[in-house]
Amino acid sequence: MKYSRKELLQLPDRHLSFDECIEFDEDTYKKFPRIRKLRNVEARGEGDYEAADQRLYLNLHVTGIMTCPCDITGEDVDIDFDSEADEVISFNKKDFENIEILQAEGEYIELLPIIFRQILVEVPITVVKPGVIDYPKGDGWEVMDEATYQKNKAGKVNPALAALKDYVPQDD
């Protein structure tokens, strides 16, 4: 998904349209431990190249399935993602200082890094496998869900503050 400036100029009405199924090499997301696998990634988009500005105005829609580790058990969890973005990509060196505008690499615009960046935006901060989970336990500790925590917490007094429950303020 690489387009040269010349190819963009030769498009009818300078309008770019694409609908591609993408397979990312495992090395692409190996540096990101929150992603174990990407499947069924589809990128659709339309863009208009403005020759006077030397910019491609792009609307991008990316869908697919990412496999992430469960934060409790470490097991694989499949997460559907659906992301949309509007991007501006420029060949003009004057735009290099504007952080909101992406820069073309020489005479080419490569869309795969832009698509991958959009997928990274969709990676969830925490993932918990749905359904009944056998939460891990250890010597003197255990992981519990919120309901169990609230149930166990009710009626317990913090030992560090236990002596204060008998404290009765005295008026002087």
BALUMLUM-620324 format. One line per field, with one value per residue (C-alpha): x, y, z; residue number from 1. Coordinates in steps of 0.001 Angstrom, whole numbers, plus 500000, padded with zeros to 6 digits. Layout:
% residues N
x	[X / ...]
y	[Y / ...]
z	[Z / ...]
num	[NUM / ...]
This chain:
% residues 172
x	[500000 / 502567 / 501734 / 504062 / 503276 / 503200 / 500593 / 498435 / 498551 / 497444 / 494363 / 490990 / 490028 / 493080 / 490793 / 492274 / 490073 / 491178 / 489779 / 492528 / 492916 / 496233 / 498400 / 501013 / 504235 / 504719 / 507881 / 505701 / 504001 / 506679 / 507823 / 504310 / 503639 / 499957 / 499408 / 500007 / 498388 / 496472 / 493901 / 491304 / 492638 / 490820 / 491686 / 489255 / 489716 / 489325 / 491570 / 491886 / 495252 / 495553 / 498440 / 498676 / 499185 / 501056 / 498850 / 496748 / 493614 / 492750 / 489784 / 490788 / 488646 / 490432 / 488756 / 490019 / 490752 / 493679 / 494718 / 495822 / 496927 / 494437 / 495802 / 494799 / 495465 / 497781 / 495540 / 494765 / 491700 / 490385 / 489337 / 487436 / 488525 / 486957 / 488735 / 488319 / 490738 / 491251 / 494870 / 496726 / 499936 / 502213 / 505025 / 505654 / 508765 / 507159 / 504658 / 507406 / 507078 / 503339 / 502923 / 499318 / 500425 / 502170 / 505180 / 505661 / 508881 / 510575 / 508302 / 506154 / 503303 / 503323 / 499949 / 500872 / 502613 / 499605 / 497237 / 499353 / 499462 / 495671 / 495526 / 497830 / 495359 / 492739 / 494800 / 492902 / 494671 / 493388 / 491945 / 490112 / 488916 / 485108 / 483270 / 484157 / 487807 / 489758 / 491581 / 495162 / 496049 / 499285 / 500699 / 498847 / 497369 / 494616 / 493084 / 489343 / 486608 / 485031 / 481902 / 483945 / 486197 / 483250 / 481674 / 484910 / 485556 / 482158 / 482395 / 486181 / 488129 / 491630 / 493877 / 495965 / 492841 / 491109 / 492143 / 490371 / 486916 / 486876 / 487980 / 485373 / 486082 / 485963 / 484812 / 487050]
y	[500000 / 502426 / 505303 / 507682 / 511319 / 510527 / 507769 / 510133 / 512746 / 510176 / 509047 / 510074 / 513315 / 512639 / 510462 / 507404 / 504527 / 501216 / 498162 / 495729 / 492698 / 493014 / 490405 / 491789 / 489887 / 488830 / 490968 / 494063 / 493725 / 491712 / 494905 / 495393 / 492832 / 493828 / 492345 / 488641 / 488310 / 490290 / 488602 / 489566 / 493109 / 495072 / 498633 / 500713 / 504290 / 507172 / 510088 / 513178 / 514435 / 518220 / 518908 / 522592 / 521738 / 518504 / 516803 / 513662 / 514038 / 510517 / 508935 / 505533 / 502737 / 499722 / 496593 / 493242 / 490991 / 491339 / 488714 / 490174 / 488532 / 488382 / 490552 / 487986 / 484575 / 485417 / 483449 / 484679 / 486888 / 487914 / 491548 / 492945 / 496425 / 499003 / 502298 / 505356 / 508206 / 511240 / 511855 / 514474 / 513327 / 515889 / 515884 / 519572 / 520193 / 523332 / 521050 / 519113 / 521343 / 520702 / 517632 / 517099 / 516421 / 513160 / 513327 / 511356 / 509379 / 511062 / 510652 / 507903 / 507585 / 504269 / 503469 / 500334 / 502244 / 504572 / 501602 / 499887 / 503078 / 503186 / 499585 / 500501 / 503195 / 500449 / 498196 / 498028 / 499083 / 496057 / 492777 / 490232 / 486967 / 486866 / 484132 / 482234 / 482660 / 480713 / 483632 / 482890 / 482447 / 482213 / 482048 / 484847 / 486481 / 485998 / 487848 / 488439 / 490168 / 493408 / 491766 / 489340 / 492160 / 494315 / 491337 / 490542 / 494199 / 494782 / 494743 / 494539 / 497199 / 498151 / 496789 / 499951 / 501969 / 499454 / 501313 / 504443 / 502821 / 503094 / 506707 / 509078 / 512770 / 514760 / 518334 / 520597]
z	[500000 / 498777 / 496456 / 494679 / 494063 / 490342 / 490874 / 492937 / 490192 / 487598 / 489561 / 488081 / 489838 / 492053 / 494199 / 495899 / 497039 / 498553 / 500332 / 501326 / 503564 / 505359 / 507011 / 509351 / 509867 / 513493 / 513644 / 513132 / 516516 / 518343 / 520129 / 521549 / 524307 / 524505 / 521010 / 520462 / 517057 / 514426 / 512180 / 509602 / 509334 / 506672 / 505724 / 503701 / 502811 / 500485 / 499909 / 497783 / 496626 / 496418 / 494046 / 494988 / 498689 / 497918 / 500517 / 500597 / 502717 / 503811 / 505598 / 506930 / 508414 / 509939 / 511350 / 512533 / 515486 / 517860 / 520369 / 523696 / 526952 / 529832 / 532633 / 535258 / 533719 / 530817 / 528438 / 524916 / 524502 / 521074 / 520817 / 517819 / 516821 / 514562 / 514110 / 511943 / 511388 / 509206 / 508268 / 506283 / 504592 / 503004 / 500470 / 501231 / 503348 / 504835 / 506628 / 508454 / 511515 / 511869 / 514110 / 512990 / 509419 / 508566 / 506277 / 503092 / 502771 / 499833 / 496826 / 498392 / 500852 / 502735 / 504324 / 506324 / 509159 / 509370 / 509518 / 512182 / 514243 / 514103 / 515363 / 518274 / 519295 / 519709 / 522019 / 525336 / 528516 / 530417 / 529179 / 531288 / 529786 / 529891 / 531767 / 534899 / 535716 / 538280 / 539788 / 540830 / 544514 / 546394 / 549906 / 551711 / 548605 / 546046 / 543133 / 543506 / 541566 / 542786 / 544246 / 546358 / 547517 / 548642 / 550440 / 552320 / 553109 / 554774 / 558563 / 558751 / 560601 / 559604 / 562419 / 562382 / 563183 / 565517 / 568693 / 567486 / 567554 / 571380 / 571299 / 572669 / 572224 / 575465 / 575658 / 577757]
num	[1 / 2 / 3 / 4 / 5 / 6 / 7 / 8 / 9 / 10 / 11 / 12 / 13 / 14 / 15 / 16 / 17 / 18 / 19 / 20 / 21 / 22 / 23 / 24 / 25 / 26 / 27 / 28 / 29 / 30 / 31 / 32 / 33 / 34 / 35 / 36 / 37 / 38 / 39 / 40 / 41 / 42 / 43 / 44 / 45 / 46 / 47 / 48 / 49 / 50 / 51 / 52 / 53 / 54 / 55 / 56 / 57 / 58 / 59 / 60 / 61 / 62 / 63 / 64 / 65 / 66 / 67 / 68 / 69 / 70 / 71 / 72 / 73 / 74 / 75 / 76 / 77 / 78 / 79 / 80 / 81 / 82 / 83 / 84 / 85 / 86 / 87 / 88 / 89 / 90 / 91 / 92 / 93 / 94 / 95 / 96 / 97 / 98 / 99 / 100 / 101 / 102 / 103 / 104 / 105 / 106 / 107 / 108 / 109 / 110 / 111 / 112 / 113 / 114 / 115 / 116 / 117 / 118 / 119 / 120 / 121 / 122 / 123 / 124 / 125 / 126 / 127 / 128 / 129 / 130 / 131 / 132 / 133 / 134 / 135 / 136 / 137 / 138 / 139 / 140 / 141 / 142 / 143 / 144 / 145 / 146 / 147 / 148 / 149 / 150 / 151 / 152 / 153 / 154 / 155 / 156 / 157 / 158 / 159 / 160 / 161 / 162 / 163 / 164 / 165 / 166 / 167 / 168 / 169 / 170 / 171 / 172]
